[in-house]
Amino acid sequence: MDFFSKRETYTNGYSPFYDSPSFSVPDKIDRILVMDSLKLEYVKKIIDVVKNDRIPLIFVASPKFGAKELGVVLKIKSICKEKNVPFLDFYTDSMFMAHKELFRDYMHLNDKDAIAYTQRIIPYVKHYFEGAKVQTKY
């Protein structure tokens, strides 16, 4: 049975996972997670539009099981630095990345640990958004 047919709930784009993990990490994950130059230009354009509208923006790289620093993460991090946008890098966070039992699959935390991760990043996000005055054109 596939993941979508056995899920119990689905709320606002989040689908919790409660079972024990049974997955393997692809050997060539760096070839799977590729961001071409057009997509990188779209990231830059999104940043420009959001900043132009004075909307606070932050990029977050969530933990991945067995993660290594991938080119796509480094590219996004570099763009954020260039555009002066905060980038929270939890991609290779040792609290998560070496613990298979915390994950639904190699890209997604299970329910309990997704909640723990959310609690972990809240102070960082609050730090960046404290005092941010949202003044949009709308």
MDTraj code that builds the backbone (N, CA, C; nanometers):
import mdtraj as md
import numpy as np

residues = "MET ASP PHE PHE SER LYS ARG GLU THR TYR THR ASN GLY TYR SER PRO PHE TYR ASP SER PRO SER PHE SER VAL PRO ASP LYS ILE ASP ARG ILE LEU VAL MET ASP SER LEU LYS LEU GLU TYR VAL LYS LYS ILE ILE ASP VAL VAL LYS ASN ASP ARG ILE PRO LEU ILE PHE VAL ALA SER PRO LYS PHE GLY ALA LYS GLU LEU GLY VAL VAL LEU LYS ILE LYS SER ILE CYS LYS GLU LYS ASN VAL PRO PHE LEU ASP PHE TYR THR ASP SER MET PHE MET ALA HIS LYS GLU LEU PHE ARG ASP TYR MET HIS LEU ASN ASP LYS ASP ALA ILE ALA TYR THR GLN ARG ILE ILE PRO TYR VAL LYS HIS TYR PHE GLU GLY ALA LYS VAL GLN THR LYS TYR".split()
xyz = np.array([
    [0.0839, -0.1164, 0.0000],
    [0.0000, 0.0000, 0.0000],
    [0.0897, 0.1244, 0.0000],
    [0.0574, 0.2213, -0.0839],
    [0.1429, 0.3383, -0.0903],
    [0.1106, 0.4381, 0.0209],
    [0.1990, 0.5324, 0.0401],
    [0.1903, 0.6288, 0.1491],
    [0.0573, 0.7034, 0.1493],
    [0.0132, 0.7514, 0.0337],
    [-0.1068, 0.8345, 0.0292],
    [-0.2342, 0.7569, 0.0589],
    [-0.2380, 0.6298, 0.0303],
    [-0.3598, 0.5536, 0.0570],
    [-0.3725, 0.5112, 0.2022],
    [-0.2614, 0.5125, 0.2796],
    [-0.2705, 0.4690, 0.4184],
    [-0.2617, 0.5820, 0.5205],
    [-0.2471, 0.7050, 0.4742],
    [-0.2368, 0.8140, 0.5706],
    [-0.3678, 0.8334, 0.6453],
    [-0.3549, 0.8714, 0.7701],
    [-0.4727, 0.8882, 0.8548],
    [-0.5304, 1.0280, 0.8445],
    [-0.4452, 1.1259, 0.8361],
    [-0.4926, 1.2631, 0.8274],
    [-0.4055, 1.3416, 0.7313],
    [-0.4584, 1.4513, 0.6872],
    [-0.3859, 1.5413, 0.5997],
    [-0.4333, 1.6812, 0.6335],
    [-0.3443, 1.7642, 0.6867],
    [-0.3846, 1.8948, 0.7340],
    [-0.2920, 2.0012, 0.6807],
    [-0.3442, 2.0921, 0.6045],
    [-0.2688, 2.2083, 0.5561],
    [-0.1336, 2.1717, 0.4955],
    [-0.1296, 2.0709, 0.4125],
    [-0.0058, 2.0338, 0.3462],
    [0.0850, 1.9441, 0.4276],
    [0.0447, 1.9117, 0.5499],
    [0.1259, 1.8253, 0.6353],
    [0.0570, 1.6917, 0.6495],
    [0.1304, 1.5870, 0.6247],
    [0.0766, 1.4528, 0.6372],
    [0.1622, 1.3757, 0.7372],
    [0.1126, 1.3537, 0.8596],
    [0.1941, 1.2881, 0.9623],
    [0.2238, 1.1425, 0.9286],
    [0.3353, 1.0947, 0.9807],
    [0.3758, 0.9555, 0.9613],
    [0.4124, 0.8980, 1.0972],
    [0.3523, 0.7853, 1.1305],
    [0.3705, 0.7283, 1.2634],
    [0.4433, 0.5944, 1.2645],
    [0.4546, 0.5266, 1.1503],
    [0.5145, 0.3935, 1.1450],
    [0.6663, 0.3990, 1.1590],
    [0.7256, 0.2813, 1.1785],
    [0.8712, 0.2706, 1.1804],
    [0.9246, 0.2895, 1.0390],
    [1.0416, 0.3502, 1.0253],
    [1.0948, 0.3749, 0.8916],
    [1.1434, 0.2470, 0.8247],
    [1.1205, 0.2400, 0.6962],
    [1.1760, 0.1305, 0.6157],
    [1.2083, 0.1890, 0.4790],
    [1.3243, 0.2501, 0.4701],
    [1.3642, 0.3149, 0.3465],
    [1.5148, 0.3059, 0.3326],
    [1.5603, 0.3348, 0.2125],
    [1.7036, 0.3451, 0.1893],
    [1.7298, 0.4797, 0.1226],
    [1.8498, 0.5275, 0.1381],
    [1.8886, 0.6545, 0.0784],
    [1.9472, 0.6253, -0.0589],
    [1.8975, 0.6923, -0.1617],
    [1.9548, 0.6696, -0.2954],
    [2.1042, 0.6994, -0.2971],
    [2.1782, 0.6174, -0.3716],
    [2.3232, 0.6361, -0.3808],
    [2.3609, 0.7711, -0.4417],
    [2.2825, 0.8149, -0.5345],
    [2.3150, 0.9366, -0.6099],
    [2.2186, 1.0488, -0.5753],
    [2.2009, 1.0751, -0.4466],
    [2.1066, 1.1785, -0.4044],
    [2.1434, 1.3146, -0.4630],
    [2.2729, 1.3401, -0.4827],
    [2.3141, 1.4681, -0.5397],
    [2.2650, 1.4849, -0.6826],
    [2.2371, 1.3752, -0.7512],
    [2.1830, 1.3837, -0.8870],
    [2.0307, 1.3959, -0.8853],
    [1.9691, 1.3544, -0.7774],
    [1.8237, 1.3643, -0.7648],
    [1.7841, 1.5077, -0.7293],
    [1.8579, 1.5672, -0.6384],
    [1.8275, 1.7026, -0.5919],
    [1.9103, 1.8040, -0.6705],
    [1.8664, 1.8297, -0.7912],
    [1.9381, 1.9192, -0.8797],
    [1.8526, 2.0435, -0.9029],
    [1.9152, 2.1579, -0.8996],
    [1.8449, 2.2817, -0.9277],
    [1.9168, 2.3477, -1.0439],
    [1.8484, 2.3551, -1.1573],
    [1.9120, 2.4139, -1.2742],
    [1.9156, 2.5663, -1.2638],
    [1.9863, 2.6284, -1.3561],
    [2.0083, 2.7734, -1.3497],
    [1.8777, 2.8523, -1.3599],
    [1.7798, 2.8032, -1.4341],
    [1.6508, 2.8725, -1.4449],
    [1.5808, 2.8763, -1.3087],
    [1.5814, 2.7643, -1.2387],
    [1.5196, 2.7605, -1.1057],
    [1.5918, 2.8545, -1.0092],
    [1.7220, 2.8621, -1.0195],
    [1.7981, 2.9529, -0.9345],
    [1.7636, 3.0986, -0.9651],
    [1.7404, 3.1289, -1.0916],
    [1.6979, 3.2646, -1.1275],
    [1.5596, 3.2949, -1.0700],
    [1.4715, 3.1945, -1.0685],
    [1.3392, 3.2139, -1.0083],
    [1.3505, 3.2390, -0.8578],
    [1.4414, 3.1714, -0.7925],
    [1.4639, 3.1958, -0.6496],
    [1.5046, 3.3411, -0.6296],
    [1.5952, 3.3906, -0.7121],
    [1.6385, 3.5300, -0.7019],
    [1.5224, 3.6264, -0.7265],
    [1.4408, 3.5955, -0.8264],
    [1.3257, 3.6823, -0.8576],
    [1.2239, 3.6819, -0.7439],
    [1.1994, 3.5661, -0.6860],
    [1.1061, 3.5574, -0.5725],
    [1.1580, 3.6435, -0.4576],
    [1.2855, 3.6330, -0.4286],
    [1.3450, 3.7139, -0.3216],
    [1.3256, 3.8620, -0.3521],
    [1.3528, 3.9030, -0.4755],
    [1.3399, 4.0438, -0.5121],
    [1.1959, 4.0928, -0.4965],
    [1.0992, 4.0143, -0.5417],
    [0.9580, 4.0532, -0.5314],
    [0.9168, 4.0657, -0.3853],
    [0.9525, 3.9675, -0.3057],
    [0.9162, 3.9673, -0.1642],
    [0.9807, 4.0858, -0.0918],
    [1.1078, 4.1097, -0.1181],
    [1.1757, 4.2228, -0.0540],
    [1.1164, 4.3558, -0.1004],
    [1.0831, 4.3657, -0.2287],
    [1.0218, 4.4871, -0.2819],
    [0.8887, 4.5174, -0.2124],
    [0.8161, 4.4131, -0.1770],
    [0.6878, 4.4292, -0.1073],
    [0.7052, 4.4377, 0.0443],
    [0.8305, 4.4414, 0.0902],
    [0.8649, 4.4538, 0.2323],
    [0.8048, 4.3414, 0.3176],
    [0.8056, 4.2248, 0.2626],
    [0.7577, 4.1061, 0.3342],
    [0.8786, 4.0359, 0.3941],
    [0.8796, 4.0140, 0.5250],
    [0.9928, 3.9428, 0.5855],
    [1.0087, 3.8034, 0.5229],
    [1.1314, 3.7655, 0.4983],
    [1.1593, 3.6393, 0.4302],
    [1.2741, 3.5684, 0.4996],
    [1.2614, 3.4379, 0.5086],
    [1.3673, 3.3552, 0.5645],
    [1.3648, 3.2215, 0.4901],
    [1.4811, 3.1697, 0.4585],
    [1.4914, 3.0371, 0.3976],
    [1.5370, 2.9392, 0.5044],
    [1.4802, 2.8192, 0.5005],
    [1.5163, 2.7156, 0.5966],
    [1.5414, 2.5856, 0.5205],
    [1.6560, 2.5241, 0.5453],
    [1.6861, 2.3922, 0.4903],
    [1.6635, 2.2910, 0.6025],
    [1.5610, 2.2090, 0.5864],
    [1.5257, 2.1093, 0.6876],
    [1.6218, 1.9905, 0.6848],
    [1.6305, 1.9173, 0.7956],
    [1.7238, 1.8041, 0.8006],
    [1.6824, 1.6898, 0.7082],
    [1.7832, 1.6227, 0.6576],
    [1.7638, 1.5037, 0.5743],
    [1.8461, 1.3913, 0.6344],
    [1.7934, 1.2704, 0.6278],
    [1.8656, 1.1559, 0.6831],
    [1.9925, 1.1304, 0.6022],
    [2.1044, 1.1164, 0.6718],
    [2.2313, 1.0859, 0.6059],
    [2.2799, 1.1965, 0.5145],
    [2.2362, 1.3180, 0.5389],
    [2.2653, 1.4289, 0.4486],
    [2.4136, 1.4635, 0.4439],
    [2.4519, 1.5048, 0.3264],
    [2.5825, 1.5662, 0.3041],
    [2.5519, 1.7031, 0.2453],
    [2.6421, 1.7949, 0.2593],
    [2.6186, 1.9289, 0.2050],
    [2.6092, 1.9186, 0.0533],
    [2.4907, 1.9410, 0.0007],
    [2.4678, 1.9289, -0.1425],
    [2.4833, 2.0628, -0.2120],
    [2.5182, 2.0555, -0.3382],
    [2.5349, 2.1761, -0.4185],
    [2.4113, 2.2644, -0.4190],
    [2.2934, 2.2033, -0.4242],
    [2.1710, 2.2832, -0.4292],
    [2.1543, 2.3644, -0.3007],
    [2.1872, 2.3071, -0.1868],
    [2.1781, 2.3789, -0.0595],
    [2.2814, 2.4914, -0.0577],
    [2.4020, 2.4623, -0.1023],
    [2.5063, 2.5643, -0.1065],
    [2.4699, 2.6786, -0.2009],
    [2.4061, 2.6457, -0.3124],
    [2.3660, 2.7497, -0.4081],
    [2.2594, 2.8409, -0.3485],
    [2.1592, 2.7824, -0.2837],
    [2.0535, 2.8628, -0.2213],
    [2.1137, 2.9473, -0.1092],
    [2.2006, 2.8876, -0.0311],
    [2.2665, 2.9608, 0.0781],
    [2.3461, 3.0794, 0.0222],
    [2.4141, 3.0591, -0.0881],
    [2.4924, 3.1649, -0.1510],
    [2.4022, 3.2777, -0.2020],
    [2.2911, 3.2415, -0.2634],
    [2.1956, 3.3424, -0.3119],
    [2.1418, 3.4226, -0.1940],
    [2.1086, 3.3552, -0.0860],
    [2.0576, 3.4237, 0.0328],
    [2.1612, 3.5210, 0.0884],
    [2.2854, 3.4790, 0.0905],
    [2.3920, 3.5683, 0.1392],
    [2.4036, 3.6899, 0.0481],
    [2.4029, 3.6650, -0.0818],
    [2.4126, 3.7734, -0.1810],
    [2.2960, 3.8723, -0.1677],
    [2.1772, 3.8205, -0.1390],
    [2.0559, 3.9031, -0.1311],
    [2.0250, 3.9484, 0.0113],
    [2.1131, 3.9149, 0.1052],
    [2.0955, 3.9526, 0.2460],
    [1.9628, 3.8985, 0.3037],
    [1.9406, 3.7702, 0.2808],
    [1.8221, 3.7006, 0.3315],
    [1.8695, 3.5939, 0.4299],
    [1.8098, 3.5875, 0.5484],
    [1.8502, 3.4848, 0.6449],
    [1.8297, 3.3434, 0.5886],
    [1.9264, 3.2574, 0.6167],
    [1.9198, 3.1174, 0.5746],
    [1.9517, 3.0309, 0.6957],
    [1.8528, 2.9560, 0.7417],
    [1.8723, 2.8645, 0.8541],
    [1.9045, 2.7268, 0.7975],
    [2.0233, 2.6797, 0.8241],
    [2.0683, 2.5533, 0.7660],
    [2.0645, 2.4402, 0.8689],
    [1.9585, 2.3637, 0.8634],
    [1.9457, 2.2445, 0.9466],
    [1.9621, 2.1180, 0.8621],
    [2.0023, 2.1358, 0.7365],
    [2.0102, 2.0254, 0.6418],
    [2.0983, 1.9115, 0.6934],
    [2.2118, 1.9454, 0.7501],
    [2.3032, 1.8428, 0.8012],
    [2.3097, 1.8446, 0.9537],
    [2.2019, 1.8853, 1.0168],
    [2.1964, 1.8947, 1.1627],
    [2.2180, 1.7577, 1.2258],
    [2.3220, 1.7461, 1.3075],
    [2.3576, 1.6167, 1.3668],
    [2.2507, 1.5637, 1.4623],
    [2.1674, 1.6510, 1.5146],
    [2.0589, 1.6056, 1.6022],
    [1.9623, 1.5140, 1.5265],
    [1.9547, 1.5299, 1.3937],
    [1.8594, 1.4548, 1.3131],
    [1.9236, 1.3613, 1.2115],
    [2.0229, 1.4101, 1.1386],
    [2.0658, 1.3434, 1.0152],
    [2.1200, 1.2018, 1.0311],
    [2.1659, 1.1636, 1.1473],
    [2.2225, 1.0298, 1.1649],
    [2.1256, 0.9336, 1.2327],
    [2.0019, 0.9730, 1.2483],
    [1.9054, 0.8925, 1.3234],
    [1.7860, 0.8525, 1.2358],
    [1.7971, 0.7379, 1.1724],
    [1.6953, 0.6896, 1.0794],
    [1.5579, 0.6802, 1.1447],
    [1.5546, 0.6483, 1.2732],
    [1.4262, 0.6301, 1.3420],
    [1.3451, 0.7601, 1.3505],
    [1.4061, 0.8729, 1.3224],
    [1.3368, 1.0020, 1.3277],
    [1.2650, 1.0366, 1.1973],
    [1.2879, 0.9552, 1.0939],
    [1.2412, 0.9900, 0.9598],
    [1.1335, 0.8959, 0.9067],
    [1.0468, 0.9537, 0.8236],
    [0.9468, 0.8764, 0.7485],
    [1.0137, 0.8153, 0.6263],
    [1.0923, 0.8966, 0.5591],
    [1.1760, 0.8548, 0.4479],
    [1.3006, 0.9434, 0.4552],
    [1.3925, 0.9298, 0.3636],
    [1.5182, 1.0023, 0.3799],
    [1.5031, 1.1540, 0.3695],
    [1.3872, 1.2020, 0.3253],
    [1.3655, 1.3454, 0.3088],
    [1.2719, 1.4063, 0.4132],
    [1.1961, 1.3237, 0.4852],
    [1.0911, 1.3762, 0.5728],
    [1.0959, 1.3142, 0.7121],
    [1.0870, 1.4002, 0.8129],
    [1.0813, 1.3532, 0.9512],
    [0.9469, 1.2882, 0.9792],
    [0.9444, 1.1958, 1.0751],
    [0.8172, 1.1389, 1.1173],
    [0.7414, 1.2444, 1.1988],
    [0.6187, 1.2157, 1.2373],
    [0.5336, 1.3141, 1.3031],
    [0.5958, 1.3692, 1.4314],
    [0.6344, 1.2826, 1.5219],
    [0.6884, 1.3250, 1.6523],
    [0.8129, 1.4121, 1.6339],
    [0.8989, 1.3739, 1.5425],
    [1.0239, 1.4467, 1.5253],
    [1.0081, 1.5691, 1.4349],
    [0.9059, 1.5717, 1.3512],
    [0.8735, 1.6951, 1.2785],
    [0.8285, 1.8017, 1.3782],
    [0.7533, 1.7600, 1.4785],
    [0.7109, 1.8522, 1.5838],
    [0.8326, 1.8996, 1.6638],
    [0.9233, 1.8074, 1.6972],
    [1.0453, 1.8437, 1.7711],
    [1.1305, 1.9415, 1.6890],
    [1.1421, 1.9166, 1.5594],
    [1.2174, 2.0056, 1.4708],
    [1.1527, 2.1449, 1.4672],
    [1.0217, 2.1478, 1.4559],
    [0.9498, 2.2760, 1.4550],
    [0.9788, 2.3537, 1.5828],
    [0.9734, 2.2846, 1.6958],
    [1.0032, 2.3504, 1.8233],
    [1.1482, 2.4015, 1.8262],
    [1.2370, 2.3283, 1.7631],
    [1.3780, 2.3680, 1.7612],
    [1.4013, 2.4946, 1.6791],
    [1.3288, 2.5113, 1.5682],
    [1.3545, 2.6274, 1.4825],
    [1.2740, 2.7507, 1.5220],
    [1.1707, 2.7348, 1.6038],
    [1.0879, 2.8497, 1.6420],
    [1.1713, 2.9655, 1.6980],
    [1.2642, 2.9433, 1.7910],
    [1.3420, 3.0574, 1.8422],
    [1.4216, 3.1294, 1.7330],
    [1.4746, 3.0547, 1.6370],
    [1.5508, 3.1156, 1.5286],
    [1.4607, 3.2013, 1.4406],
    [1.3442, 3.1477, 1.4074],
    [1.2499, 3.2206, 1.3227],
    [1.2009, 3.3451, 1.3958],
    [1.1667, 3.3297, 1.5222],
    [1.1230, 3.4452, 1.6012],
    [1.2304, 3.5530, 1.6040],
    [1.3552, 3.5108, 1.6187],
    [1.4661, 3.6063, 1.6222],
    [1.4669, 3.6939, 1.4971],
    [1.4481, 3.6322, 1.3811],
    [1.4536, 3.7078, 1.2564],
    [1.3295, 3.7940, 1.2343],
    [1.2165, 3.7498, 1.2870],
    [1.0930, 3.8235, 1.2624],
    [1.0548, 3.9183, 1.3748],
    [1.1231, 3.9128, 1.4880],
    [1.0942, 4.0084, 1.5951],
    [1.1237, 4.1485, 1.5450],
    [1.0287, 4.2332, 1.5630],
    [1.0475, 4.3716, 1.5221],
    [1.0348, 4.3951, 1.3733],
    [1.0151, 4.2878, 1.2956],
    [0.9972, 4.3070, 1.1507],
    [0.8614, 4.3716, 1.1292],
    [0.8637, 4.4839, 1.0631],
    [0.7391, 4.5553, 1.0369],
    [0.6921, 4.5169, 0.8968],
    [0.5812, 4.4505, 0.8927],
    [0.5274, 4.4068, 0.7637],
    [0.4481, 4.5224, 0.7050],
    [0.5021, 4.5825, 0.6008],
    [0.4375, 4.6950, 0.5343],
    [0.4291, 4.6604, 0.3862],
    [0.3217, 4.5970, 0.3485],
    [0.3078, 4.5582, 0.2091],
    [0.2340, 4.6666, 0.1308],
    [0.2343, 4.6539, 0.0030],
    [0.1633, 4.7460, -0.0835],
    [0.0127, 4.7179, -0.0826],
    [-0.0278, 4.6089, -0.0225],
    [-0.1681, 4.5653, -0.0323],
    [-0.2527, 4.6178, 0.0795],
])
top = md.Topology()
chain = top.add_chain()
for i, resn in enumerate(residues, 1):
    res = top.add_residue(resn, chain, resSeq=i)
    for name in ("N", "CA", "C"):
        top.add_atom(name, md.element.get_by_symbol(name[0]), res)
traj = md.Trajectory(xyz[None], top)
